[in-house]
Amino acid sequence: QPTTKNHPILIPLPKFFTFIHPHEGRKKEEEEGRRKRERVRKINNS
């Protein structure tokens, strides 16, 4: 997962980040969900 390497500080703080910035946290969660769905779709297609 390249995200972990590029943003090591953001990874352990998702809930904290959501608490401080609900909108940003929600955007990040949606992005993560989209990535997971895309990954699943790729696995199913291959």
mmJSON file of the N, C-alpha and C atoms, coordinates in Angstrom:
{"data_MODEL":{"atom_site":{
"group_PDB":["ATOM","ATOM","ATOM","ATOM","ATOM","ATOM","ATOM","ATOM","ATOM","ATOM","ATOM","ATOM","ATOM","ATOM","ATOM","ATOM","ATOM","ATOM","ATOM","ATOM","ATOM","ATOM","ATOM","ATOM","ATOM","ATOM","ATOM","ATOM","ATOM","ATOM","ATOM","ATOM","ATOM","ATOM","ATOM","ATOM","ATOM","ATOM","ATOM","ATOM","ATOM","ATOM","ATOM","ATOM","ATOM","ATOM","ATOM","ATOM","ATOM","ATOM","ATOM","ATOM","ATOM","ATOM","ATOM","ATOM","ATOM","ATOM","ATOM","ATOM","ATOM","ATOM","ATOM","ATOM","ATOM","ATOM","ATOM","ATOM","ATOM","ATOM","ATOM","ATOM","ATOM","ATOM","ATOM","ATOM","ATOM","ATOM","ATOM","ATOM","ATOM","ATOM","ATOM","ATOM","ATOM","ATOM","ATOM","ATOM","ATOM","ATOM","ATOM","ATOM","ATOM","ATOM","ATOM","ATOM","ATOM","ATOM","ATOM","ATOM","ATOM","ATOM","ATOM","ATOM","ATOM","ATOM","ATOM","ATOM","ATOM","ATOM","ATOM","ATOM","ATOM","ATOM","ATOM","ATOM","ATOM","ATOM","ATOM","ATOM","ATOM","ATOM","ATOM","ATOM","ATOM","ATOM","ATOM","ATOM","ATOM","ATOM","ATOM","ATOM","ATOM","ATOM","ATOM","ATOM","ATOM","ATOM"],
"id":[1,2,3,4,5,6,7,8,9,10,11,12,13,14,15,16,17,18,19,20,21,22,23,24,25,26,27,28,29,30,31,32,33,34,35,36,37,38,39,40,41,42,43,44,45,46,47,48,49,50,51,52,53,54,55,56,57,58,59,60,61,62,63,64,65,66,67,68,69,70,71,72,73,74,75,76,77,78,79,80,81,82,83,84,85,86,87,88,89,90,91,92,93,94,95,96,97,98,99,100,101,102,103,104,105,106,107,108,109,110,111,112,113,114,115,116,117,118,119,120,121,122,123,124,125,126,127,128,129,130,131,132,133,134,135,136,137,138],
"type_symbol":["N","C","C","N","C","C","N","C","C","N","C","C","N","C","C","N","C","C","N","C","C","N","C","C","N","C","C","N","C","C","N","C","C","N","C","C","N","C","C","N","C","C","N","C","C","N","C","C","N","C","C","N","C","C","N","C","C","N","C","C","N","C","C","N","C","C","N","C","C","N","C","C","N","C","C","N","C","C","N","C","C","N","C","C","N","C","C","N","C","C","N","C","C","N","C","C","N","C","C","N","C","C","N","C","C","N","C","C","N","C","C","N","C","C","N","C","C","N","C","C","N","C","C","N","C","C","N","C","C","N","C","C","N","C","C","N","C","C"],
"label_atom_id":["N","CA","C","N","CA","C","N","CA","C","N","CA","C","N","CA","C","N","CA","C","N","CA","C","N","CA","C","N","CA","C","N","CA","C","N","CA","C","N","CA","C","N","CA","C","N","CA","C","N","CA","C","N","CA","C","N","CA","C","N","CA","C","N","CA","C","N","CA","C","N","CA","C","N","CA","C","N","CA","C","N","CA","C","N","CA","C","N","CA","C","N","CA","C","N","CA","C","N","CA","C","N","CA","C","N","CA","C","N","CA","C","N","CA","C","N","CA","C","N","CA","C","N","CA","C","N","CA","C","N","CA","C","N","CA","C","N","CA","C","N","CA","C","N","CA","C","N","CA","C","N","CA","C","N","CA","C","N","CA","C"],
"label_alt_id":[null,null,null,null,null,null,null,null,null,null,null,null,null,null,null,null,null,null,null,null,null,null,null,null,null,null,null,null,null,null,null,null,null,null,null,null,null,null,null,null,null,null,null,null,null,null,null,null,null,null,null,null,null,null,null,null,null,null,null,null,null,null,null,null,null,null,null,null,null,null,null,null,null,null,null,null,null,null,null,null,null,null,null,null,null,null,null,null,null,null,null,null,null,null,null,null,null,null,null,null,null,null,null,null,null,null,null,null,null,null,null,null,null,null,null,null,null,null,null,null,null,null,null,null,null,null,null,null,null,null,null,null,null,null,null,null,null,null],
"label_comp_id":["GLN","GLN","GLN","PRO","PRO","PRO","THR","THR","THR","THR","THR","THR","LYS","LYS","LYS","ASN","ASN","ASN","HIS","HIS","HIS","PRO","PRO","PRO","ILE","ILE","ILE","LEU","LEU","LEU","ILE","ILE","ILE","PRO","PRO","PRO","LEU","LEU","LEU","PRO","PRO","PRO","LYS","LYS","LYS","PHE","PHE","PHE","PHE","PHE","PHE","THR","THR","THR","PHE","PHE","PHE","ILE","ILE","ILE","HIS","HIS","HIS","PRO","PRO","PRO","HIS","HIS","HIS","GLU","GLU","GLU","GLY","GLY","GLY","ARG","ARG","ARG","LYS","LYS","LYS","LYS","LYS","LYS","GLU","GLU","GLU","GLU","GLU","GLU","GLU","GLU","GLU","GLU","GLU","GLU","GLY","GLY","GLY","ARG","ARG","ARG","ARG","ARG","ARG","LYS","LYS","LYS","ARG","ARG","ARG","GLU","GLU","GLU","ARG","ARG","ARG","VAL","VAL","VAL","ARG","ARG","ARG","LYS","LYS","LYS","ILE","ILE","ILE","ASN","ASN","ASN","ASN","ASN","ASN","SER","SER","SER"],
"label_asym_id":["A","A","A","A","A","A","A","A","A","A","A","A","A","A","A","A","A","A","A","A","A","A","A","A","A","A","A","A","A","A","A","A","A","A","A","A","A","A","A","A","A","A","A","A","A","A","A","A","A","A","A","A","A","A","A","A","A","A","A","A","A","A","A","A","A","A","A","A","A","A","A","A","A","A","A","A","A","A","A","A","A","A","A","A","A","A","A","A","A","A","A","A","A","A","A","A","A","A","A","A","A","A","A","A","A","A","A","A","A","A","A","A","A","A","A","A","A","A","A","A","A","A","A","A","A","A","A","A","A","A","A","A","A","A","A","A","A","A"],
"label_entity_id":["1","1","1","1","1","1","1","1","1","1","1","1","1","1","1","1","1","1","1","1","1","1","1","1","1","1","1","1","1","1","1","1","1","1","1","1","1","1","1","1","1","1","1","1","1","1","1","1","1","1","1","1","1","1","1","1","1","1","1","1","1","1","1","1","1","1","1","1","1","1","1","1","1","1","1","1","1","1","1","1","1","1","1","1","1","1","1","1","1","1","1","1","1","1","1","1","1","1","1","1","1","1","1","1","1","1","1","1","1","1","1","1","1","1","1","1","1","1","1","1","1","1","1","1","1","1","1","1","1","1","1","1","1","1","1","1","1","1"],
"label_seq_id":[1,1,1,2,2,2,3,3,3,4,4,4,5,5,5,6,6,6,7,7,7,8,8,8,9,9,9,10,10,10,11,11,11,12,12,12,13,13,13,14,14,14,15,15,15,16,16,16,17,17,17,18,18,18,19,19,19,20,20,20,21,21,21,22,22,22,23,23,23,24,24,24,25,25,25,26,26,26,27,27,27,28,28,28,29,29,29,30,30,30,31,31,31,32,32,32,33,33,33,34,34,34,35,35,35,36,36,36,37,37,37,38,38,38,39,39,39,40,40,40,41,41,41,42,42,42,43,43,43,44,44,44,45,45,45,46,46,46],
"pdbx_PDB_ins_code":[null,null,null,null,null,null,null,null,null,null,null,null,null,null,null,null,null,null,null,null,null,null,null,null,null,null,null,null,null,null,null,null,null,null,null,null,null,null,null,null,null,null,null,null,null,null,null,null,null,null,null,null,null,null,null,null,null,null,null,null,null,null,null,null,null,null,null,null,null,null,null,null,null,null,null,null,null,null,null,null,null,null,null,null,null,null,null,null,null,null,null,null,null,null,null,null,null,null,null,null,null,null,null,null,null,null,null,null,null,null,null,null,null,null,null,null,null,null,null,null,null,null,null,null,null,null,null,null,null,null,null,null,null,null,null,null,null,null],
"Cartn_x":[0.827,0.0,0.857,0.921,1.763,1.333,0.03,-0.482,0.256,0.477,1.122,2.538,3.246,4.626,4.671,3.743,3.764,3.264,2.292,1.711,1.687,2.86,2.897,2.189,2.142,1.545,0.016,-0.538,-1.994,-2.626,-1.896,-2.491,-2.974,-2.172,-2.662,-3.706,-4.01,-4.901,-6.241,-6.788,-8.024,-9.173,-9.38,-10.496,-10.253,-9.021,-8.649,-8.857,-8.426,-8.556,-10.036,-10.851,-12.297,-12.89,-12.393,-12.913,-12.63,-11.422,-11.038,-11.712,-11.695,-12.215,-13.195,-14.433,-15.406,-15.52,-15.543,-15.723,-14.527,-13.328,-12.114,-12.077,-12.411,-12.399,-13.374,-14.556,-15.566,-15.063,-14.437,-13.911,-12.881,-12.018,-10.962,-11.58,-12.602,-13.259,-13.899,-14.556,-15.181,-14.12,-12.981,-11.892,-11.385,-11.2,-10.728,-11.722,-13.011,-14.039,-14.011,-13.832,-13.797,-12.6,-11.456,-10.246,-10.457,-11.082,-11.317,-12.214,-13.28,-14.2,-13.482,-12.624,-11.886,-10.959,-10.32,-9.401,-10.183,-11.342,-12.167,-12.601,-12.983,-13.433,-12.308,-11.073,-9.931,-9.691,-9.796,-9.575,-10.639,-11.895,-12.978,-12.837,-12.32,-12.188,-11.052,-10.008,-8.844,-9.097],
"Cartn_y":[-1.213,0.0,1.257,1.933,3.133,4.252,4.297,5.355,5.363,4.165,4.068,4.643,4.383,4.852,6.36,6.869,8.293,9.163,8.648,9.435,8.632,8.35,7.525,8.183,9.521,10.234,10.168,10.168,10.19,8.85,7.763,6.44,6.175,6.432,6.116,7.099,8.163,9.193,9.345,8.3,8.546,9.044,8.416,8.81,10.204,10.445,11.742,12.837,12.528,13.463,13.747,12.694,12.845,13.716,13.538,14.301,15.793,16.11,17.514,18.096,17.343,17.835,16.816,16.845,15.828,15.727,16.881,16.86,16.186,16.589,15.99,14.492,14.122,12.705,11.908,12.494,11.803,11.63,12.69,12.613,11.486,11.403,10.387,8.992,8.833,7.528,7.127,8.094,7.793,7.365,8.078,7.761,6.336,5.994,4.655,3.598,3.857,2.91,2.711,3.825,3.744,2.903,3.119,2.368,0.871,0.552,-0.863,-1.501,-0.771,-1.313,-1.522,-0.554,-0.679,-1.9,-2.096,-3.226,-4.53,-4.604,-5.815,-6.054,-4.97,-5.094,-5.643,-5.146,-5.614,-7.108,-7.52,-8.932,-9.798,-9.322,-10.086,-10.169,-9.107,-9.082,-9.972,-10.105,-10.87,-12.377],
"Cartn_z":[0.0,0.0,0.0,-1.127,-1.252,-0.307,0.019,0.893,2.23,2.791,4.1,4.043,2.955,2.844,2.63,1.803,1.48,2.631,3.389,4.476,5.777,6.36,7.571,8.746,8.757,9.886,9.821,8.611,8.474,8.843,8.669,8.842,10.276,11.317,12.666,13.199,12.453,12.992,12.266,11.643,10.889,11.758,12.934,13.798,14.39,14.799,15.358,14.315,13.096,11.98,11.716,11.764,11.553,12.654,13.867,15.011,14.823,14.357,14.173,12.929,11.843,10.567,9.992,10.436,10.005,8.486,7.812,6.358,5.686,6.096,5.524,5.81,7.035,7.404,6.561,6.345,5.551,4.121,3.582,2.218,2.125,3.138,3.138,3.206,4.06,4.181,2.857,2.194,0.908,-0.099,-0.071,-0.985,-0.717,0.563,0.922,0.434,0.669,0.241,-1.266,-1.987,-3.444,-3.872,-3.21,-3.562,-3.31,-2.17,-1.852,-2.904,-3.291,-4.294,-5.627,-5.997,-7.255,-7.21,-6.052,-5.907,-6.054,-5.392,-5.47,-6.912,-7.603,-8.982,-9.855,-9.627,-10.413,-10.169,-8.897,-8.56,-9.232,-9.211,-9.814,-11.331,-11.948,-13.403,-13.888,-13.081,-13.539,-13.45],
"occupancy":[1.0,1.0,1.0,1.0,1.0,1.0,1.0,1.0,1.0,1.0,1.0,1.0,1.0,1.0,1.0,1.0,1.0,1.0,1.0,1.0,1.0,1.0,1.0,1.0,1.0,1.0,1.0,1.0,1.0,1.0,1.0,1.0,1.0,1.0,1.0,1.0,1.0,1.0,1.0,1.0,1.0,1.0,1.0,1.0,1.0,1.0,1.0,1.0,1.0,1.0,1.0,1.0,1.0,1.0,1.0,1.0,1.0,1.0,1.0,1.0,1.0,1.0,1.0,1.0,1.0,1.0,1.0,1.0,1.0,1.0,1.0,1.0,1.0,1.0,1.0,1.0,1.0,1.0,1.0,1.0,1.0,1.0,1.0,1.0,1.0,1.0,1.0,1.0,1.0,1.0,1.0,1.0,1.0,1.0,1.0,1.0,1.0,1.0,1.0,1.0,1.0,1.0,1.0,1.0,1.0,1.0,1.0,1.0,1.0,1.0,1.0,1.0,1.0,1.0,1.0,1.0,1.0,1.0,1.0,1.0,1.0,1.0,1.0,1.0,1.0,1.0,1.0,1.0,1.0,1.0,1.0,1.0,1.0,1.0,1.0,1.0,1.0,1.0],
"B_iso_or_equiv":[0.0,0.0,0.0,0.0,0.0,0.0,0.0,0.0,0.0,0.0,0.0,0.0,0.0,0.0,0.0,0.0,0.0,0.0,0.0,0.0,0.0,0.0,0.0,0.0,0.0,0.0,0.0,0.0,0.0,0.0,0.0,0.0,0.0,0.0,0.0,0.0,0.0,0.0,0.0,0.0,0.0,0.0,0.0,0.0,0.0,0.0,0.0,0.0,0.0,0.0,0.0,0.0,0.0,0.0,0.0,0.0,0.0,0.0,0.0,0.0,0.0,0.0,0.0,0.0,0.0,0.0,0.0,0.0,0.0,0.0,0.0,0.0,0.0,0.0,0.0,0.0,0.0,0.0,0.0,0.0,0.0,0.0,0.0,0.0,0.0,0.0,0.0,0.0,0.0,0.0,0.0,0.0,0.0,0.0,0.0,0.0,0.0,0.0,0.0,0.0,0.0,0.0,0.0,0.0,0.0,0.0,0.0,0.0,0.0,0.0,0.0,0.0,0.0,0.0,0.0,0.0,0.0,0.0,0.0,0.0,0.0,0.0,0.0,0.0,0.0,0.0,0.0,0.0,0.0,0.0,0.0,0.0,0.0,0.0,0.0,0.0,0.0,0.0],
"pdbx_formal_charge":[null,null,null,null,null,null,null,null,null,null,null,null,null,null,null,null,null,null,null,null,null,null,null,null,null,null,null,null,null,null,null,null,null,null,null,null,null,null,null,null,null,null,null,null,null,null,null,null,null,null,null,null,null,null,null,null,null,null,null,null,null,null,null,null,null,null,null,null,null,null,null,null,null,null,null,null,null,null,null,null,null,null,null,null,null,null,null,null,null,null,null,null,null,null,null,null,null,null,null,null,null,null,null,null,null,null,null,null,null,null,null,null,null,null,null,null,null,null,null,null,null,null,null,null,null,null,null,null,null,null,null,null,null,null,null,null,null,null],
"auth_seq_id":[1,1,1,2,2,2,3,3,3,4,4,4,5,5,5,6,6,6,7,7,7,8,8,8,9,9,9,10,10,10,11,11,11,12,12,12,13,13,13,14,14,14,15,15,15,16,16,16,17,17,17,18,18,18,19,19,19,20,20,20,21,21,21,22,22,22,23,23,23,24,24,24,25,25,25,26,26,26,27,27,27,28,28,28,29,29,29,30,30,30,31,31,31,32,32,32,33,33,33,34,34,34,35,35,35,36,36,36,37,37,37,38,38,38,39,39,39,40,40,40,41,41,41,42,42,42,43,43,43,44,44,44,45,45,45,46,46,46],
"auth_comp_id":["GLN","GLN","GLN","PRO","PRO","PRO","THR","THR","THR","THR","THR","THR","LYS","LYS","LYS","ASN","ASN","ASN","HIS","HIS","HIS","PRO","PRO","PRO","ILE","ILE","ILE","LEU","LEU","LEU","ILE","ILE","ILE","PRO","PRO","PRO","LEU","LEU","LEU","PRO","PRO","PRO","LYS","LYS","LYS","PHE","PHE","PHE","PHE","PHE","PHE","THR","THR","THR","PHE","PHE","PHE","ILE","ILE","ILE","HIS","HIS","HIS","PRO","PRO","PRO","HIS","HIS","HIS","GLU","GLU","GLU","GLY","GLY","GLY","ARG","ARG","ARG","LYS","LYS","LYS","LYS","LYS","LYS","GLU","GLU","GLU","GLU","GLU","GLU","GLU","GLU","GLU","GLU","GLU","GLU","GLY","GLY","GLY","ARG","ARG","ARG","ARG","ARG","ARG","LYS","LYS","LYS","ARG","ARG","ARG","GLU","GLU","GLU","ARG","ARG","ARG","VAL","VAL","VAL","ARG","ARG","ARG","LYS","LYS","LYS","ILE","ILE","ILE","ASN","ASN","ASN","ASN","ASN","ASN","SER","SER","SER"],
"auth_asym_id":["A","A","A","A","A","A","A","A","A","A","A","A","A","A","A","A","A","A","A","A","A","A","A","A","A","A","A","A","A","A","A","A","A","A","A","A","A","A","A","A","A","A","A","A","A","A","A","A","A","A","A","A","A","A","A","A","A","A","A","A","A","A","A","A","A","A","A","A","A","A","A","A","A","A","A","A","A","A","A","A","A","A","A","A","A","A","A","A","A","A","A","A","A","A","A","A","A","A","A","A","A","A","A","A","A","A","A","A","A","A","A","A","A","A","A","A","A","A","A","A","A","A","A","A","A","A","A","A","A","A","A","A","A","A","A","A","A","A"],
"auth_atom_id":["N","CA","C","N","CA","C","N","CA","C","N","CA","C","N","CA","C","N","CA","C","N","CA","C","N","CA","C","N","CA","C","N","CA","C","N","CA","C","N","CA","C","N","CA","C","N","CA","C","N","CA","C","N","CA","C","N","CA","C","N","CA","C","N","CA","C","N","CA","C","N","CA","C","N","CA","C","N","CA","C","N","CA","C","N","CA","C","N","CA","C","N","CA","C","N","CA","C","N","CA","C","N","CA","C","N","CA","C","N","CA","C","N","CA","C","N","CA","C","N","CA","C","N","CA","C","N","CA","C","N","CA","C","N","CA","C","N","CA","C","N","CA","C","N","CA","C","N","CA","C","N","CA","C","N","CA","C","N","CA","C"],
"pdbx_PDB_model_num":[1,1,1,1,1,1,1,1,1,1,1,1,1,1,1,1,1,1,1,1,1,1,1,1,1,1,1,1,1,1,1,1,1,1,1,1,1,1,1,1,1,1,1,1,1,1,1,1,1,1,1,1,1,1,1,1,1,1,1,1,1,1,1,1,1,1,1,1,1,1,1,1,1,1,1,1,1,1,1,1,1,1,1,1,1,1,1,1,1,1,1,1,1,1,1,1,1,1,1,1,1,1,1,1,1,1,1,1,1,1,1,1,1,1,1,1,1,1,1,1,1,1,1,1,1,1,1,1,1,1,1,1,1,1,1,1,1,1]
}}}
